[in-house]
């Protein structure tokens, strides 16, 4: 490993607009005295040093110094989340409103609008945190959860990153298979094709992630507009006669919508961490919030609209039954448009790349928070290993897409609601909303972090709230079962999880802070 670079290792270079990631960043990281045993993986770091010269990001969860936070365009937060959510994964979520929750198009659309507007608030808020300390989202969580209790959200987020990639890859593969009914690509091959893009872009790092997402949304948006034109005359809106609405169905579908929207909250600061410390938080919040809501609301409503066409287009219902979301998209594109429609279907299947990129990029950063030994493993190798794991799981679980999607989204909503409550209360109440009350160098020093007892108890109480309020096919909580149809209930697990943890955390944290001192 080279140590030829002179000067302050944390002020070695800059990150400017259009520039590559900091060259020689790998050497700078190796010389940091942060008790991370990088020498144990000297061979891997030698590879990173070589790749660093070609723009591959070497930095993992190490703090980005203020002079290197020169990603100066807050609008990039808009492009980032617009592209990540302008995908068929978002479309597939809207499709659940009718067949799974028995909602009319109108009721599904209203549920989509309300829960997205609500649940995107913490994602946009946490995006403003990245530039302030130069730390990633799960690294920041240590200042609320403490070093040891933070392992719970860290491990859960690793599972979520892999889980999202699995589910997203399955829906992408289904869409590729729908391109041709005569010579269908094998599911395993389709999943591998989908996975190549996320591996490559996530491997390169922050700058290339933002560069890709800045343009990836354009062709997908055009195709969705074309698709809307194809299905518009068959949509049954049900605005005049929506029938009896079960409150439980609305709440359960809302929990699913919430799980997808708030799913980004554990990644948020990862994609603003190289923005200047003095950049307007209002601008970052606004562009992030807009970038999330525009695709989530519009594309999910498009999915709900597509499911309302089956009365007039029974062949589309058959296509959905055979190839799920991919078949439904293929029926509206390849069916009436022939070869041109098939080409558009291929392009839109590849939109999954844009949504899997953040999952794989943040997986590596999350994993590094487990222990200094995990941090010593270069980010790029964690991306590769994580990608192999999710490809295998996606191939194994391809036949259980709908069940996986609904269950995973709801469970994510539960723990991320708790995560959001604890981080927000710690920052606003106990840090008084001031970044001067944080010492960013302490993120790996358990003695200078909260003890973690308060967060653990609040987390446990939040889990209890989720259990009481959940309404899943495999379990209905006591409170959840009191809403709507007793057989299916109404899911208010994420609301109760947030409320229980938010009520318990402040008094316990006050006791902990006075006892422990941090």
C-alpha positions as CSV (number, residue, x, y, z in Angstrom):
1,X,0.0,0.0,0.0
2,X,1.4,3.3,-1.0
3,X,2.0,6.1,1.5
4,X,3.7,8.5,-0.9
5,X,1.0,11.2,-0.8
6,X,2.0,14.1,1.4
7,X,-0.1,16.7,3.3
8,X,-3.2,16.3,5.3
9,X,-4.9,13.1,4.2
10,X,-8.3,14.5,4.8
11,X,-7.7,17.6,2.6
12,X,-6.1,15.8,-0.2
13,X,-8.4,16.8,-3.1
14,X,-11.8,18.2,-3.9
15,X,-15.0,17.0,-5.2
16,X,-16.3,19.4,-7.8
17,X,-19.2,19.4,-10.2
18,X,-18.5,17.1,-13.1
19,X,-15.2,15.9,-11.5
20,X,-14.4,12.4,-10.7
21,X,-14.4,11.1,-7.1
22,X,-11.3,12.1,-5.1
23,X,-8.2,10.5,-6.7
24,X,-5.9,9.1,-4.0
25,X,-8.8,8.9,-1.6
26,X,-7.8,5.3,-0.8
27,X,-4.4,6.3,0.3
28,X,-5.9,9.0,2.5
29,X,-8.2,6.6,4.2
30,X,-5.4,4.1,4.9
31,X,-3.5,6.8,6.8
32,X,-6.4,7.7,9.0
33,X,-5.9,7.0,12.7
34,X,-9.4,5.8,13.4
35,X,-8.7,2.4,14.8
36,X,-10.1,0.7,11.7
37,X,-7.8,-2.3,10.9
38,X,-7.4,-1.7,7.1
39,X,-4.0,-3.4,7.1
40,X,-5.8,-6.7,7.7
41,X,-7.2,-6.4,4.2
42,X,-4.1,-4.9,2.6
43,X,-4.5,-6.8,-0.6
44,X,-8.1,-5.5,-1.1
45,X,-7.0,-2.0,-0.4
46,X,-4.2,-2.3,-3.0
47,X,-6.9,-3.0,-5.5
48,X,-9.0,-0.1,-4.3
49,X,-5.9,2.2,-4.7
50,X,-5.6,1.2,-8.3
51,X,-9.3,1.6,-9.1
52,X,-9.3,5.0,-7.2
53,X,-7.3,6.4,-10.1
54,X,-10.2,5.7,-12.5
55,X,-12.9,7.4,-10.5
56,X,-14.1,4.5,-8.3
57,X,-15.2,5.9,-4.9
58,X,-12.9,4.6,-2.1
59,X,-14.6,6.2,0.8
60,X,-17.1,4.2,2.8
61,X,-18.6,5.5,6.0
62,X,-15.6,7.6,6.9
63,X,-16.6,11.2,7.4
64,X,-16.4,13.4,4.3
65,X,-14.4,16.5,5.4
66,X,-16.2,19.9,4.9
67,X,-13.7,21.0,2.2
68,X,-14.6,17.9,0.1
69,X,-18.3,18.5,0.3
70,X,-18.5,20.3,-3.0
71,X,-21.4,18.6,-4.7
72,X,-23.2,22.0,-5.1
73,X,-26.4,21.2,-6.9
74,X,-29.4,20.6,-4.6
75,X,-31.5,19.8,-7.7
76,X,-29.5,16.6,-7.9
77,X,-31.6,15.4,-5.0
78,X,-34.7,15.7,-7.2
79,X,-33.2,13.7,-10.1
80,X,-31.9,11.1,-7.7
81,X,-35.3,10.2,-6.2
82,X,-37.2,10.8,-9.4
83,X,-35.2,8.2,-11.2
84,X,-35.1,5.8,-8.3
85,X,-38.9,5.7,-8.1
86,X,-39.8,6.2,-11.7
87,X,-39.7,2.4,-12.2
88,X,-41.9,-0.6,-12.6
89,X,-41.3,-1.5,-8.9
90,X,-43.4,1.6,-8.1
91,X,-46.0,0.6,-10.7
92,X,-46.3,-2.8,-9.1
93,X,-47.0,-1.3,-5.8
94,X,-50.0,0.5,-7.1
95,X,-51.3,-2.7,-8.6
96,X,-51.9,-4.2,-5.2
97,X,-54.8,-1.9,-4.3
98,X,-57.4,-3.8,-6.3
99,X,-56.6,-7.5,-6.1
100,X,-55.0,-7.6,-2.6
101,X,-57.0,-5.0,-0.8
102,X,-60.3,-4.9,-2.8
103,X,-60.2,-1.1,-3.3
104,X,-61.7,0.7,-6.2
105,X,-59.4,2.9,-8.4
106,X,-60.6,6.1,-6.7
107,X,-60.0,4.7,-3.2
108,X,-56.6,3.3,-4.1
109,X,-55.6,6.7,-5.7
110,X,-56.6,8.7,-2.6
111,X,-54.8,6.3,-0.3
112,X,-51.7,6.5,-2.5
113,X,-51.7,10.4,-2.4
114,X,-52.2,10.7,1.4
115,X,-49.7,8.1,2.6
116,X,-47.0,9.3,0.2
117,X,-47.3,12.9,1.2
118,X,-47.1,11.9,4.8
119,X,-44.4,9.3,4.7
120,X,-42.0,11.1,2.5
121,X,-41.6,13.9,5.1
122,X,-39.0,12.1,7.2
123,X,-37.0,11.0,4.1
124,X,-36.7,14.6,2.9
125,X,-35.9,15.8,6.4
126,X,-33.1,13.2,6.9
127,X,-31.7,14.2,3.5
128,X,-30.8,17.6,5.0
129,X,-28.6,15.9,7.6
130,X,-26.0,14.5,5.2
131,X,-24.1,17.8,4.5
132,X,-24.1,18.9,8.1
133,X,-21.7,16.3,9.5
134,X,-20.5,14.5,6.4
135,X,-21.8,11.2,7.7
136,X,-24.0,8.5,6.2
137,X,-27.5,7.8,7.5
138,X,-26.9,4.7,9.5
139,X,-23.7,6.2,10.9
140,X,-25.7,9.2,12.1
141,X,-28.2,6.8,13.8
142,X,-25.4,5.9,16.3
143,X,-25.8,9.3,17.9
144,X,-29.4,8.4,18.8
145,X,-29.4,4.6,19.3
146,X,-25.9,4.3,20.8
147,X,-23.2,2.0,19.5
148,X,-24.7,-1.3,20.6
149,X,-28.4,-0.8,20.1
150,X,-27.7,0.7,16.7
151,X,-26.8,-2.8,15.5
152,X,-30.5,-3.5,15.4
153,X,-31.4,-0.9,12.7
154,X,-28.1,-1.6,10.9
155,X,-28.8,-5.3,10.6
156,X,-32.4,-4.7,9.6
157,X,-31.3,-2.2,7.0
158,X,-28.9,-4.8,5.5
159,X,-31.8,-7.2,5.2
160,X,-34.0,-4.4,3.7
161,X,-31.4,-3.5,1.1
162,X,-31.1,-7.1,0.0
163,X,-34.9,-7.6,0.2
164,X,-35.7,-4.6,-1.9
165,X,-33.2,-5.8,-4.5
166,X,-34.7,-9.2,-4.6
167,X,-38.3,-8.0,-5.0
168,X,-37.3,-5.4,-7.6
169,X,-35.3,-7.8,-9.6
170,X,-38.2,-10.3,-9.7
171,X,-40.6,-7.7,-11.1
172,X,-38.0,-6.7,-13.7
173,X,-37.5,-10.3,-14.7
174,X,-41.2,-10.8,-15.1
175,X,-41.3,-7.8,-17.4
176,X,-38.5,-9.1,-19.6
177,X,-40.2,-12.5,-19.8
178,X,-43.4,-10.7,-21.0
179,X,-41.5,-9.3,-24.1
180,X,-42.1,-12.6,-26.0
181,X,-44.6,-15.4,-25.3
182,X,-42.9,-17.7,-27.9
183,X,-39.2,-17.5,-26.8
184,X,-39.3,-16.3,-23.2
185,X,-36.0,-15.6,-21.4
186,X,-35.5,-17.9,-18.4
187,X,-36.2,-16.1,-15.1
188,X,-32.7,-16.7,-13.8
189,X,-31.1,-15.2,-16.9
190,X,-33.5,-12.2,-16.7
191,X,-32.6,-11.5,-13.1
192,X,-28.9,-11.6,-13.9
193,X,-29.4,-9.2,-16.8
194,X,-31.2,-6.8,-14.4
195,X,-28.5,-7.1,-11.8
196,X,-25.5,-6.1,-14.0
197,X,-26.4,-2.3,-14.0
198,X,-26.8,-1.9,-10.2
199,X,-23.5,-3.7,-9.6
200,X,-21.6,-1.5,-12.0
201,X,-23.0,1.8,-10.9
202,X,-22.9,1.1,-7.2
203,X,-19.4,-0.1,-7.6
204,X,-18.3,3.2,-9.0
205,X,-19.8,5.2,-6.2
206,X,-21.5,8.5,-5.3
207,X,-20.7,10.6,-8.3
208,X,-21.7,8.0,-10.9
209,X,-24.8,7.1,-8.9
210,X,-26.0,10.7,-9.1
211,X,-24.9,11.0,-12.8
212,X,-26.9,7.9,-13.8
213,X,-30.0,8.9,-11.9
214,X,-30.0,12.3,-13.4
215,X,-30.9,10.9,-16.8
216,X,-32.3,7.4,-16.1
217,X,-35.9,8.7,-15.5
218,X,-36.3,10.3,-19.0
219,X,-37.0,7.2,-21.2
220,X,-39.1,5.5,-18.5
221,X,-41.3,8.6,-18.1
222,X,-42.0,8.7,-21.8
223,X,-42.9,5.0,-21.9
224,X,-45.3,5.4,-18.9
225,X,-47.0,8.2,-20.8
226,X,-47.3,6.0,-23.8
227,X,-48.7,3.2,-21.7
228,X,-51.2,5.6,-20.1
229,X,-52.4,6.5,-23.6
230,X,-52.9,2.8,-24.4
231,X,-55.0,2.0,-21.3
232,X,-56.8,5.3,-20.7
233,X,-60.0,4.4,-22.5
234,X,-60.4,1.1,-20.5
235,X,-60.0,2.6,-17.0
236,X,-63.0,2.3,-14.8
237,X,-62.7,5.1,-12.3
238,X,-65.5,4.2,-10.0
239,X,-65.9,7.9,-9.0
240,X,-69.7,7.8,-9.0
241,X,-70.2,4.4,-7.4
242,X,-67.3,3.1,-5.4
243,X,-69.4,0.8,-3.2
244,X,-68.8,0.1,0.4
245,X,-65.3,0.9,1.5
246,X,-63.8,-1.0,4.4
247,X,-61.6,1.3,6.5
248,X,-59.4,-1.7,7.3
249,X,-58.6,-2.2,3.6
250,X,-57.6,1.4,3.2
251,X,-55.4,1.3,6.2
252,X,-53.7,-1.9,5.2
253,X,-53.0,-0.7,1.7
254,X,-51.8,2.6,3.2
255,X,-49.4,0.6,5.4
256,X,-48.0,-1.0,2.2
257,X,-47.7,2.4,0.5
258,X,-46.0,3.7,3.7
259,X,-43.5,0.9,3.7
260,X,-42.3,1.7,0.2
261,X,-42.2,5.5,0.8
262,X,-40.5,5.5,4.2
263,X,-38.2,2.7,3.0
264,X,-35.8,5.3,1.7
265,X,-35.5,7.0,5.1
266,X,-32.6,4.8,6.1
267,X,-30.6,5.8,3.0
268,X,-31.5,9.5,2.8
269,X,-28.3,11.2,4.0
270,X,-26.1,8.8,2.0
271,X,-26.9,10.8,-1.2
272,X,-26.4,14.3,0.2
273,X,-23.3,13.6,2.2
274,X,-21.0,15.4,-0.3
275,X,-23.1,18.6,-0.5
276,X,-21.6,21.7,1.2
277,X,-22.2,22.1,4.9
278,X,-23.8,25.5,4.4
279,X,-26.2,24.4,1.6
280,X,-29.7,25.5,2.3
281,X,-31.6,22.7,4.1
282,X,-34.9,24.1,2.8
283,X,-33.7,23.6,-0.8
284,X,-32.5,20.0,-0.1
285,X,-35.8,19.2,1.7
286,X,-37.9,20.7,-1.1
287,X,-36.2,19.0,-4.0
288,X,-36.0,15.7,-2.2
289,X,-39.7,15.8,-1.2
290,X,-40.7,16.7,-4.7
291,X,-38.4,14.1,-6.3
292,X,-40.0,11.4,-4.1
293,X,-43.7,12.4,-4.4
294,X,-43.9,13.0,-8.2
295,X,-43.0,9.5,-9.3
296,X,-44.4,7.6,-6.3
297,X,-47.9,9.2,-6.6
298,X,-48.2,9.3,-10.4
299,X,-46.7,5.8,-11.1
300,X,-48.5,4.1,-8.3
301,X,-51.8,5.6,-9.4
302,X,-51.0,4.4,-13.0
303,X,-50.6,0.9,-11.6
304,X,-53.9,1.2,-9.8
305,X,-55.5,2.5,-13.0
306,X,-54.1,-0.4,-15.0
307,X,-55.8,-2.9,-12.6
308,X,-59.2,-1.3,-13.2
309,X,-59.2,-2.2,-16.9
310,X,-59.8,-5.9,-16.5
311,X,-63.6,-5.7,-16.9
312,X,-63.1,-4.3,-20.4
313,X,-59.9,-6.2,-21.2
314,X,-60.2,-9.7,-19.9
315,X,-57.1,-10.7,-21.9
316,X,-55.1,-8.3,-19.8
317,X,-56.3,-10.0,-16.7
318,X,-55.0,-13.3,-18.1
319,X,-51.6,-11.6,-18.9
320,X,-51.4,-10.4,-15.3
321,X,-52.2,-13.9,-14.0
322,X,-49.5,-15.4,-16.1
323,X,-46.7,-12.9,-15.8
324,X,-47.9,-10.6,-13.0
325,X,-46.9,-6.9,-13.5
326,X,-44.7,-7.7,-16.5
327,X,-47.6,-9.4,-18.2
328,X,-49.9,-6.4,-17.5
329,X,-47.3,-3.9,-18.9
330,X,-46.7,-6.2,-21.9
331,X,-50.4,-6.4,-22.7
332,X,-50.6,-2.6,-22.9
333,X,-47.4,-2.1,-24.9
334,X,-46.3,-5.2,-26.8
335,X,-49.9,-6.2,-27.5
336,X,-51.2,-3.2,-29.5
337,X,-47.8,-1.9,-30.6
338,X,-46.0,-5.1,-31.8
339,X,-42.3,-4.9,-32.1
340,X,-42.0,-1.3,-31.0
341,X,-44.0,-2.1,-27.9
342,X,-41.7,-5.0,-27.1
343,X,-38.7,-2.7,-27.4
344,X,-40.3,-0.3,-25.0
345,X,-41.0,-3.2,-22.6
346,X,-37.4,-4.1,-22.5
347,X,-36.4,-0.5,-21.7
348,X,-39.0,-0.2,-18.9
349,X,-37.9,-3.6,-17.5
350,X,-34.4,-2.1,-17.2
351,X,-35.8,0.8,-15.1
352,X,-35.3,-1.5,-12.1
353,X,-31.6,-0.7,-12.4
354,X,-32.3,2.8,-11.1
355,X,-34.1,1.6,-8.0
356,X,-31.7,-1.2,-7.1
357,X,-28.6,1.1,-7.3
358,X,-29.4,3.0,-4.0
359,X,-30.1,-0.3,-2.3
360,X,-26.8,-1.9,-3.3
361,X,-24.8,1.3,-2.7
362,X,-26.3,1.8,0.8
363,X,-26.0,-1.9,1.6
364,X,-22.2,-1.5,1.6
365,X,-22.3,1.6,3.7
366,X,-24.8,0.0,6.2
367,X,-22.7,-3.1,6.5
368,X,-19.6,-1.1,7.4
369,X,-21.3,0.3,10.5
370,X,-21.5,-3.2,12.1
371,X,-17.9,-3.1,13.4
372,X,-14.5,-1.5,12.6
373,X,-13.5,-4.8,10.9
374,X,-16.5,-4.5,8.6
375,X,-15.5,-0.9,7.9
376,X,-12.0,-2.2,7.0
377,X,-13.5,-4.2,4.1
378,X,-13.5,-1.8,1.1
379,X,-17.0,-0.7,0.0
380,X,-16.7,-2.1,-3.5
381,X,-16.2,-5.7,-2.3
382,X,-19.3,-5.5,-0.1
383,X,-21.3,-4.3,-3.2
384,X,-20.2,-7.4,-5.1
385,X,-20.9,-9.9,-2.3
386,X,-24.3,-8.3,-1.6
387,X,-25.2,-8.4,-5.3
388,X,-24.4,-12.1,-5.5
389,X,-26.6,-12.8,-2.5
390,X,-29.6,-10.9,-3.8
391,X,-29.3,-12.6,-7.2
392,X,-29.4,-16.0,-5.7
393,X,-32.4,-15.1,-3.4
394,X,-34.3,-13.5,-6.3
395,X,-33.9,-16.6,-8.5
396,X,-35.1,-18.8,-5.6
397,X,-38.1,-16.5,-4.7
398,X,-39.3,-15.5,-8.2
399,X,-42.6,-17.5,-7.8
400,X,-43.7,-15.7,-4.6
401,X,-43.5,-12.1,-5.8
402,X,-46.8,-10.7,-4.5
403,X,-46.5,-12.4,-1.1
404,X,-43.0,-11.2,-0.6
405,X,-43.8,-7.6,-1.7
406,X,-46.8,-7.1,0.6
407,X,-45.2,-8.7,3.7
408,X,-41.8,-7.0,3.3
409,X,-43.2,-3.5,2.7
410,X,-45.4,-3.7,5.8
411,X,-42.6,-5.0,8.1
412,X,-40.3,-2.3,6.8
413,X,-42.9,0.4,7.7
414,X,-43.0,-0.9,11.2
415,X,-39.3,-0.6,12.1
416,X,-38.6,2.5,10.0
417,X,-41.4,4.3,11.8
418,X,-39.5,3.5,15.1
419,X,-36.2,4.5,13.5
420,X,-37.6,7.9,12.4
421,X,-39.2,8.7,15.7
422,X,-36.0,8.1,17.7
423,X,-33.8,10.0,15.4
424,X,-36.1,13.0,15.2
425,X,-36.7,13.2,18.9
426,X,-33.0,12.9,19.7
427,X,-32.0,15.6,17.3
428,X,-34.8,18.1,18.2
429,X,-35.1,17.5,21.9
430,X,-31.8,16.4,23.2
431,X,-29.4,17.9,20.6
432,X,-31.7,21.0,20.4
433,X,-31.6,20.9,16.7
434,X,-28.0,22.1,16.7
435,X,-25.2,20.3,14.8
436,X,-22.7,21.8,17.2
437,X,-24.0,19.4,19.8
438,X,-22.6,16.5,17.8
439,X,-18.9,15.4,17.7
440,X,-18.8,13.6,14.3
441,X,-15.5,11.9,15.1
442,X,-17.2,9.9,17.9
443,X,-19.3,7.7,15.6
444,X,-17.2,4.6,16.4
445,X,-16.5,5.4,20.1
446,X,-19.1,3.7,22.2
447,X,-18.0,5.6,25.3
448,X,-18.9,8.9,23.7
449,X,-22.3,7.8,22.3
450,X,-25.6,7.3,24.1
451,X,-25.7,4.2,26.3
452,X,-28.5,2.8,24.2
453,X,-30.8,1.6,26.9
454,X,-33.4,4.3,26.2
455,X,-33.4,3.5,22.4
456,X,-33.6,-0.2,23.1
457,X,-36.6,0.1,25.3
458,X,-38.3,2.6,22.9
459,X,-37.5,0.2,20.1
460,X,-39.1,-2.7,22.0
461,X,-42.2,-0.6,22.8
462,X,-42.4,0.3,19.1
463,X,-42.3,-3.4,18.2
464,X,-45.1,-4.0,20.7
465,X,-47.2,-1.3,19.0
466,X,-46.5,-2.8,15.6
467,X,-47.6,-6.3,16.8
468,X,-50.8,-4.9,18.3
469,X,-51.7,-2.9,15.2
470,X,-50.6,-5.2,12.4
471,X,-53.0,-7.0,10.1
472,X,-51.1,-9.5,8.0
473,X,-52.3,-12.7,6.3
474,X,-50.2,-14.6,8.8
475,X,-51.1,-12.6,11.9
476,X,-53.7,-10.0,13.0
477,X,-53.0,-7.9,16.1
478,X,-55.5,-7.2,18.8
479,X,-56.0,-3.6,17.8
480,X,-55.6,-4.2,14.1
481,X,-58.4,-6.9,14.2
482,X,-60.8,-4.3,15.6
483,X,-60.8,-2.3,12.4
484,X,-62.8,-3.1,9.3
485,X,-63.5,-6.8,8.5
486,X,-62.6,-8.9,11.6
487,X,-61.2,-11.6,9.3
488,X,-58.7,-9.3,7.7
489,X,-58.5,-6.3,10.0
490,X,-56.9,-3.0,9.3
491,X,-53.1,-2.5,9.5
492,X,-52.2,0.4,11.8
493,X,-48.9,-1.2,12.9
494,X,-46.6,1.6,11.6
495,X,-48.7,4.3,13.2
496,X,-48.7,2.5,16.6
497,X,-45.0,1.7,16.3
498,X,-44.2,5.4,15.8
499,X,-46.5,6.5,18.6
500,X,-45.3,4.0,21.2
501,X,-41.6,4.6,20.6
502,X,-42.1,8.4,20.4
503,X,-43.9,8.5,23.8
504,X,-41.5,6.3,25.6
505,X,-38.1,7.6,24.3
506,X,-38.0,11.2,25.7
507,X,-38.3,10.4,29.4
508,X,-36.0,7.3,29.2
509,X,-33.4,9.3,27.2
510,X,-33.5,12.1,29.8
511,X,-32.7,9.6,32.5
512,X,-30.0,8.0,30.4
513,X,-28.4,11.3,29.5
514,X,-28.3,12.4,33.1
515,X,-26.8,9.1,34.2
516,X,-24.4,8.3,31.3
517,X,-23.6,11.9,30.3
518,X,-24.1,11.3,26.6
